[in-house]
Each structure stands twice: as C-alpha cells, then as structure tokens.
C-alpha cells in the first residue's frame, strides 16, 4: 500500500522537529536519553546565571541549568531549575550557589556545596540558594587592591615631584643649565679633538707605517741575537756567576771569623781602641803644632843653634804627657 504524499511530508517534518529538539538540547548540554534529576533553588536575582550554564560539584561538571524564571509566589524572586545526573547524589541540606565565572569574561555558574548529614535530595526537591559576589563584586575585589596601590603610588610620586621642585629652584636650575652647557662644550671639544687626531693619523700614516716596520725589524734583530746565544754560553755565564758568588761568600765568612786585616779590625776590639787612641793623639799633636809652631820649628837668625829633630820629638812627647796629666 502506497503511503500518501501528505503522510510522507508529515513524517519527514516530525523527524526534522525531533532532530531539531535533540540537537538544541545537545548544544545546551542536555541529553534527552540520559536520565537526570532536576532540582530547584530560589534567589533574589539571577546574578548573571543563564540557562545552559554548567552545574559543578567540587569543580566537576555534573549537570546544567535548565530554566530560569520569576517566582509567582514571591514577587521579584528568581527560581532556577537545574539538572544533575542520577549518579551524583547529595543531601537535602546541600547549598546551590550561584558563583562568578573563573574569569572576568566568563558567565556565572552554579556550584552545589555538599553538606554532610540529612536525607538524600530527591527529584524535584528545592535546595537552599546562595548567591556569592557577582561580576561587579569580582571587579571590585580585583580592582580594589590595585586602586589602593595606585593611590599610594600617586602620593609617593607627588612627594617626589614636590621635593624635585624644591631642589630645582632658580639658582639650582641655572646651575643645571650651566652644567649642561659645559657638558655640550666638552662634547664639542672632544669631537674636535677626535677629528684632529683622525686628520693627524691620516697625515702621518706613512710615518706610522715606517715606525711599525722599524719596530718589527728591531724585534727580529733582538730575536736573532737571542737565538745566536747558545745554551752552552748561557750555562757557562751562570756557572761563573755562581763561582763569583761563592768566592764572595767565602771572603765574608773569613772576615766574620776575624781572619785577615779587615777581619781583625772588625773582630778585635783592642785594635779598634788603639786606632781610636792613636787617631786622637795625632789630632792633638796637629792641633798643638798649629797653636805653637815655634815649639817644633826653631829658626835662628844670629847663629843660634837649631834644635835637632830628635829634640823636637822629645819636646812633643813631653807636651803630650803634660796635656794628658792636665785632663
């Protein structure tokens, strides 16, 4: 039996309607073929909550908000209907909370706060509603500390600017301008010196090249001289130096031991004292000769007999003894 055309059209339309309803609920997160429990909660306002938003328990999505409407019994109150999968059960004294989204751009969502004790909630029960801070509260809590820090920063900046204005008075400002002018002049001088130096280097490039060449030649000659010195000659020079040092050490050892004239002079105190005494006597004799030359030099004019050299020495010794007794 052939189906009538109108019946076919009606069947296709019904199938399309069913598919549309199923697709719409699928997009909203509803599963028509999965059994869910639905619950209610009453709030003073929706708090930004919308149908299709997830319902979570401890951060895990267990259902979704199915409907939001005004209460006919309590004027201005909002009734929220939400669905939870059957496998997630909780007690009647649990709390259905409307909380702000995880970010400023996300919508509000519902959290079921589990409370221990009591009977399990059944399908169609109404839970106690709790509405936490909405988007404005989130913004206020987020912006509040920033605003406080900004106020403190502006106050600090105002203090710094006030102090800066006090420091940069007319006199100090003039000094700063003068320092900047001096710095500019110094930079100009440095630039001029750099240009002159660059010009000097360009003009004397050939001379500098010749100097560098001469230095390289001198270095080569020094290297040639050093290479010409054989290792044997250097070793012989070091040996001779060691022998000389050894001889000098031997001489100083003998002097310290009192050997030789210098050693006896340094080691024998009696000899040192005798030399000192002899030197003093010689100085006294020279002083006496200078003071009394006639005592030592006798000049005769009319045939007087001159003193012999022997008599002069005796007179000198006698005078020396008289001075020593006088001391």
C-alpha positions as a printed NumPy array, in Angstrom:
array([[  0.   ,   0.   ,   0.   ],
       [  1.381,   3.233,  -1.047],
       [  1.707,   5.96 ,   1.525],
       [  0.052,   9.175,   0.712],
       [  2.184,  12.161,  -0.111],
       [  0.796,  14.196,   2.825],
       [  1.695,  11.419,   5.264],
       [  5.262,  11.295,   3.986],
       [  5.613,  15.026,   4.325],
       [  4.217,  14.901,   7.884],
       [  6.568,  12.05 ,   8.871],
       [  9.587,  13.87 ,   7.496],
       [  8.572,  17.077,   9.247],
       [  8.177,  15.237,  12.549],
       [ 11.59 ,  13.644,  12.174],
       [ 13.121,  17.038,  11.436],
       [ 11.406,  18.521,  14.518],
       [ 12.651,  15.713,  16.724],
       [ 16.157,  16.092,  15.344],
       [ 15.982,  19.858,  15.914],
       [ 14.85 ,  19.445,  19.517],
       [ 17.515,  16.832,  20.187],
       [ 20.206,  18.992,  18.566],
       [ 19.158,  22.072,  20.516],
       [ 19.287,  20.179,  23.797],
       [ 22.585,  18.593,  22.798],
       [ 24.072,  22.02 ,  22.186],
       [ 22.774,  23.158,  25.574],
       [ 24.418,  20.173,  27.174],
       [ 21.26 ,  18.181,  27.755],
       [ 20.993,  14.536,  26.903],
       [ 17.384,  13.511,  26.318],
       [ 18.285,   9.853,  26.54 ],
       [ 20.187,  10.14 ,  29.815],
       [ 18.051,  10.127,  32.991],
       [ 18.658,  13.188,  35.213],
       [ 17.252,  14.522,  38.457],
       [ 16.033,  18.087,  38.426],
       [ 16.176,  20.411,  41.433],
       [ 15.164,  23.977,  42.234],
       [ 16.693,  26.892,  44.086],
       [ 15.365,  30.413,  44.799],
       [ 17.462,  33.582,  44.595],
       [ 16.868,  37.329,  44.843],
       [ 18.402,  37.744,  41.363],
       [ 19.941,  35.637,  38.639],
       [ 23.423,  37.049,  39.307],
       [ 24.352,  36.704,  35.639],
       [ 23.421,  32.994,  35.539],
       [ 21.977,  31.802,  32.229],
       [ 20.312,  28.624,  31.023],
       [ 22.758,  26.02 ,  29.804],
       [ 25.482,  27.012,  32.267],
       [ 27.178,  24.067,  33.993],
       [ 26.392,  22.8  ,  37.453],
       [ 29.51 ,  21.684,  39.323],
       [ 30.348,  19.749,  42.466],
       [ 33.904,  20.362,  43.698],
       [ 34.872,  21.67 ,  40.266],
       [ 33.437,  18.675,  38.356],
       [ 30.556,  19.307,  35.928],
       [ 27.635,  17.113,  36.96 ],
       [ 24.743,  18.84 ,  35.168],
       [ 23.456,  22.116,  33.789],
       [ 20.979,  24.913,  34.416],
       [ 17.793,  24.102,  32.53 ],
       [ 15.494,  27.051,  33.269],
       [ 15.389,  30.468,  34.98 ],
       [ 12.069,  32.196,  35.681],
       [ 10.336,  34.548,  38.116],
       [  8.558,  33.079,  41.106],
       [  4.799,  33.518,  41.096],
       [  4.59 ,  33.162,  44.855],
       [  7.374,  35.542,  45.904],
       [  7.433,  38.76 ,  43.935],
       [ 10.841,  39.558,  42.496],
       [ 12.379,  36.213,  43.436],
       [ 14.063,  34.023,  40.815],
       [ 13.537,  30.285,  40.571],
       [ 16.368,  28.351,  38.954],
       [ 15.775,  24.824,  37.718],
       [ 18.883,  22.701,  37.24 ],
       [ 19.505,  19.106,  36.317],
       [ 22.059,  16.715,  37.778],
       [ 22.945,  13.252,  36.57 ],
       [ 21.443,  10.467,  38.655],
       [ 24.766,   9.028,  39.701],
       [ 25.622,  12.242,  41.592],
       [ 23.608,  12.367,  44.803],
       [ 23.754,  14.836,  47.694],
       [ 21.776,  15.621,  50.82 ],
       [ 18.817,  17.966,  51.104],
       [ 20.761,  20.43 ,  53.26 ],
       [ 23.3  ,  20.964,  50.473],
       [ 23.515,  24.51 ,  49.092],
       [ 23.068,  25.584,  45.472],
       [ 25.417,  28.548,  44.997],
       [ 25.486,  30.985,  42.086],
       [ 29.165,  31.879,  41.729],
       [ 31.014,  34.183,  39.391],
       [ 32.87 ,  32.637,  36.494],
       [ 36.504,  31.674,  36.622],
       [ 37.458,  34.824,  34.69 ],
       [ 36.006,  38.283,  34.127],
       [ 34.872,  37.278,  30.628],
       [ 33.042,  34.105,  31.649],
       [ 29.407,  33.926,  32.788],
       [ 28.235,  32.877,  36.214],
       [ 27.843,  29.206,  37.027],
       [ 26.204,  27.062,  39.707],
       [ 28.052,  25.117,  42.365],
       [ 26.47 ,  22.553,  44.65 ],
       [ 28.094,  22.838,  48.066],
       [ 27.856,  19.453,  49.726],
       [ 26.723,  19.429,  53.344],
       [ 27.065,  16.246,  55.402],
       [ 24.174,  14.705,  57.284],
       [ 20.492,  14.527,  56.461],
       [ 18.471,  12.668,  53.87 ],
       [ 19.359,  12.486,  50.205],
       [ 17.705,  15.023,  47.927],
       [ 15.069,  13.554,  45.662],
       [ 13.959,  14.526,  42.192],
       [ 12.095,  17.864,  42.322],
       [ 13.416,  18.993,  45.74 ],
       [ 14.282,  22.651,  46.359],
       [ 17.719,  23.376,  47.77 ],
       [ 18.799,  26.381,  49.746],
       [ 20.102,  29.05 ,  47.395],
       [ 23.212,  31.124,  47.991],
       [ 24.361,  33.954,  45.78 ],
       [ 28.009,  34.942,  46.057],
       [ 29.559,  38.068,  44.615],
       [ 28.635,  38.784,  41.047],
       [ 30.712,  40.299,  38.324],
       [ 30.639,  43.719,  39.956],
       [ 31.883,  42.242,  43.227],
       [ 34.633,  40.383,  41.402],
       [ 35.681,  43.569,  39.664],
       [ 35.504,  45.44 ,  42.956],
       [ 37.618,  42.829,  44.745],
       [ 40.107,  42.772,  41.899],
       [ 40.322,  46.499,  41.301],
       [ 40.23 ,  47.46 ,  45.   ],
       [ 43.813,  46.473,  45.855],
       [ 45.029,  47.922,  42.564],
       [ 43.25 ,  51.186,  43.344],
       [ 44.836,  51.295,  46.788],
       [ 48.298,  50.699,  45.359],
       [ 47.668,  53.312,  42.676],
       [ 46.684,  55.884,  45.302],
       [ 49.847,  55.152,  47.298],
       [ 51.959,  55.375,  44.131],
       [ 50.414,  58.721,  43.185],
       [ 51.025,  60.055,  46.692],
       [ 54.664,  58.961,  46.531],
       [ 55.013,  60.485,  43.069],
       [ 53.525,  63.753,  44.319],
       [ 56.036,  63.809,  47.188],
       [ 58.906,  63.167,  44.798],
       [ 57.757,  65.898,  42.428],
       [ 57.363,  68.343,  45.318],
       [ 60.881,  67.593,  46.512],
       [ 62.189,  67.885,  42.969],
       [ 60.562,  71.28 ,  42.566],
       [ 62.132,  72.402,  45.819],
       [ 65.56 ,  71.207,  44.737],
       [ 65.289,  72.693,  41.257],
       [ 64.884,  76.312,  42.332],
       [ 66.003,  79.182,  40.13 ],
       [ 69.613,  79.001,  41.33 ],
       [ 69.922,  75.232,  41.001],
       [ 68.111,  75.299,  37.678],
       [ 70.632,  77.852,  36.415],
       [ 73.469,  75.629,  37.657],
       [ 71.977,  72.633,  35.893],
       [ 71.635,  74.607,  32.664],
       [ 75.244,  75.8  ,  33.007],
       [ 76.42 ,  72.23 ,  33.646],
       [ 74.55 ,  71.028,  30.568],
       [ 76.084,  73.856,  28.514],
       [ 79.569,  72.944,  29.809],
       [ 78.908,  69.31 ,  29.006],
       [ 77.839,  70.259,  25.488],
       [ 81.   ,  72.339,  25.039],
       [ 83.105,  69.453,  26.349],
       [ 81.496,  67.075,  23.883],
       [ 82.137,  69.535,  21.054],
       [ 85.791,  69.805,  22.116],
       [ 86.063,  66.045,  22.285],
       [ 84.588,  65.809,  18.802],
       [ 87.071,  68.421,  17.542],
       [ 89.975,  66.58 ,  19.194],
       [ 88.797,  63.345,  17.635],
       [ 88.659,  64.97 ,  14.195],
       [ 92.143,  66.465,  14.653],
       [ 93.504,  63.134,  15.814],
       [ 91.946,  61.398,  12.838],
       [ 93.45 ,  64.011,  10.488],
       [ 96.854,  63.619,  12.179],
       [ 96.707,  59.864,  11.76 ],
       [ 95.827,  60.227,   8.086],
       [ 98.668,  62.709,   7.503],
       [101.245,  60.59 ,   9.34 ],
       [100.075,  57.246,   8.126],
       [103.302,  56.661,   6.194],
       [105.451,  57.653,   9.187],
       [103.462,  55.374,  11.467],
       [103.886,  52.555,   8.987],
       [107.657,  53.202,   8.898],
       [107.82 ,  53.223,  12.726],
       [105.917,  49.977,  12.891],
       [108.221,  48.481,  10.274],
       [111.304,  49.615,  12.226],
       [109.891,  48.154,  15.423],
       [109.272,  44.864,  13.659],
       [112.824,  44.921,  12.261],
       [114.249,  45.69 ,  15.719],
       [112.26 ,  42.837,  17.197],
       [113.624,  40.495,  14.571],
       [117.19 ,  41.618,  15.334],
       [116.678,  41.073,  19.051],
       [115.288,  37.626,  18.342],
       [118.331,  36.917,  16.119],
       [120.717,  37.981,  18.902],
       [118.875,  35.868,  21.447],
       [118.907,  32.925,  19.076],
       [122.669,  33.384,  18.499],
       [123.351,  32.933,  22.199],
       [123.877,  29.242,  22.625],
       [122.615,  27.381,  25.608],
       [126.218,  26.421,  26.485],
       [127.316,  30.083,  26.716],
       [124.387,  30.955,  28.948],
       [125.142,  27.963,  31.165],
       [128.838,  28.972,  31.387],
       [127.856,  32.531,  32.367],
       [125.592,  31.223,  35.111],
       [128.401,  28.943,  36.358],
       [130.877,  31.846,  36.504],
       [128.336,  33.945,  38.366],
       [127.825,  31.153,  40.887],
       [131.609,  30.861,  41.381],
       [131.886,  34.606,  41.962],
       [129.097,  34.492,  44.5  ],
       [130.752,  31.537,  46.216],
       [134.08 ,  33.442,  46.467],
       [132.346,  36.486,  47.862],
       [130.591,  34.305,  50.421],
       [133.938,  32.752,  51.424],
       [135.513,  36.206,  51.854],
       [132.67 ,  37.434,  54.033],
       [132.887,  34.231,  56.098],
       [136.61 ,  34.785,  56.719],
       [136.026,  38.422,  57.656],
       [133.334,  37.372,  60.128],
       [135.741,  34.782,  61.566],
       [138.354,  37.502,  62.228],
       [140.832,  36.404,  59.586],
       [142.938,  38.955,  57.721],
       [143.45 ,  42.631,  58.479],
       [139.828,  43.599,  57.886],
       [138.612,  40.637,  59.967],
       [140.918,  41.518,  62.861],
       [139.886,  45.149,  62.66 ],
       [136.224,  44.136,  62.901],
       [136.684,  41.353,  65.478],
       [139.483,  42.723,  67.761],
       [138.146,  45.484,  69.991],
       [141.609,  46.3  ,  71.405],
       [142.942,  47.047,  67.956],
       [139.946,  49.282,  67.318],
       [140.537,  51.112,  70.633],
       [144.28 ,  51.54 ,  69.829],
       [143.435,  53.011,  66.441],
       [140.996,  55.401,  68.066],
       [143.616,  56.425,  70.669],
       [146.291,  56.899,  68.003],
       [143.927,  58.961,  65.909],
       [143.096,  61.157,  68.914],
       [146.803,  61.632,  69.761],
       [147.553,  62.541,  66.159],
       [144.757,  65.104,  66.123],
       [146.018,  66.623,  69.408],
       [149.569,  66.785,  68.041],
       [148.446,  68.52 ,  64.875],
       [146.401,  70.992,  66.95 ],
       [149.408,  71.76 ,  69.164],
       [151.699,  72.228,  66.186],
       [149.193,  74.646,  64.719],
       [148.881,  76.53 ,  68.042],
       [152.641,  76.555,  68.949],
       [154.661,  76.265,  65.781],
       [157.78 ,  77.72 ,  67.452],
       [157.848,  74.771,  69.777],
       [158.5  ,  72.466,  66.849],
       [160.198,  74.758,  64.309],
       [163.226,  76.841,  65.575],
       [164.522,  79.484,  63.201],
       [167.889,  81.126,  64.161],
       [168.817,  84.462,  62.81 ],
       [172.086,  85.272,  64.535],
       [173.811,  81.949,  64.67 ],
       [171.729,  80.291,  67.39 ],
       [171.87 ,  76.54 ,  67.311],
       [168.792,  74.926,  65.839],
       [167.055,  72.099,  67.688],
       [167.663,  68.719,  66.301],
       [164.844,  66.56 ,  65.041],
       [165.307,  64.294,  67.991],
       [164.886,  67.18 ,  70.432],
       [161.702,  68.271,  68.643],
       [160.163,  64.807,  69.046],
       [161.088,  64.751,  72.742],
       [159.507,  68.145,  73.276],
       [156.338,  66.964,  71.505],
       [156.066,  63.853,  73.666],
       [156.622,  65.917,  76.807],
       [153.904,  68.36 ,  75.811],
       [151.512,  65.465,  75.089],
       [152.137,  63.977,  78.554],
       [151.549,  67.365,  80.214],
       [148.171,  67.662,  78.457],
       [147.182,  64.142,  79.483],
       [148.056,  64.922,  83.135],
       [146.071,  68.147,  82.914],
       [142.983,  66.121,  81.827]])
